[in-house]
Amino acid sequence: MSGGEQVAAPSRAMEIEAQAAMWLRRKAFWDWTAQEQAELDAWLKEASAHRVAFWRLNAAITRTERLSALRGAESDEQTKKKSRFLPLIIRASAVLAIVCVIGAVGRSYYRNSLTEDYQTPVGGREVINLGDGSRVELNTDTVLRTNVRAGVRSAELVRGEAYFQIRHDTAHPFVVEADGHRVVDLGTEFLVRDDLGHLEVTLVEGRARIDTKTGGSVVLKPGDVASVIADKISMTQKPQAILANQLGWRSGVLIFKYTTLADAASEFNRYNSKKLVIADQASARRTIVGTFPVDDVTAFTDVVQDVMRLHVANRGDEIVISR
């Protein structure tokens, strides 16, 4: 076909039909928001095939609604009782029929578009490859909910820590929600940590924007660390060497550079069921340098005892460090 867009191949056409059906399903059953409308508009603008598929399926629903109006009149009382539910029933039937007609490709697309939940145990780590080409690494005791489908790319960090390597798409920016705040990808690799109401976002490469739930907003550049507490953002800048140490968990290690024992113990406790306890302030303020496997508390306590000359005592589920 010359002078215009080519007709989509059969398999691609089926996929587009499935995408259009999913948009109609969302409009019929979800609380439709302005953001979702904007995402639909962007999808429709991508190709004429998108618009044709959407309009054709929407017309099928409209015809179904019109046919229902030709049914015999019911009593006023029955009509009043059913009036609230009839549009929903009609749309449910129409959309269900459309999805069935789409066939195997549509059903496969629908399955792939569902929200996925991921969870790591204490001491665990998992790498997730998303359908859009993005990659997420989950740290210890982390829960992440992803939602990647036609026109939508988002994730919710329910708790824990995750490193995001996002495949950039200007038309569909990737959004990470955590503690009610939003981190918006602008071509990015970044680390998000949600720790009991304290959200920390570290930008490693590219750009990202943080939108707080109270309307504040800030754009990050590489090396920026944004800390959000009680909806207030504070910013610090860290050199690449420090960021590399902070990301040591991706290789299964904790890297300490003149880190206080209190902070080092707190980090170890994130990865192990047996907890380190610093018994006195003087010991807590002592600093340590070294690289340790995240699950090797013994290697850490050996240094504390043999090099720093502090006392180490095993007490049930705790290891107590003192002078």
Secondary structure, 3 states (H helix, E strand, C coil): CCCCCCCCCHHHHHHHHHHHHHHHHHHHHCCCCHHHHHHHHHHHHHCHHHHHHHHHHHHHHHHHHHHHCCCCCCCHHHHHHHHCCHHHHHHHHHHHHHHHHHCHHHHHHHHHCCCEEEECCCCCCEEEECCCCCEEEECCCCEEEEEEECCEEEEEEEEEEEEEECCCCCCCCCEEEECCEEEEEEEEEEEEEEECCEEEEEEEEEEEEEECCCCCEEEECCCEEEEEECCEEEEEECCHHHHHHHCHHHHCEEEEEEEEHHHHHHHHHHHCCCEEEECCHHHHHCEEEEEEECCCHHHHHHHHHHCCCCEEEEECCEEEEEC
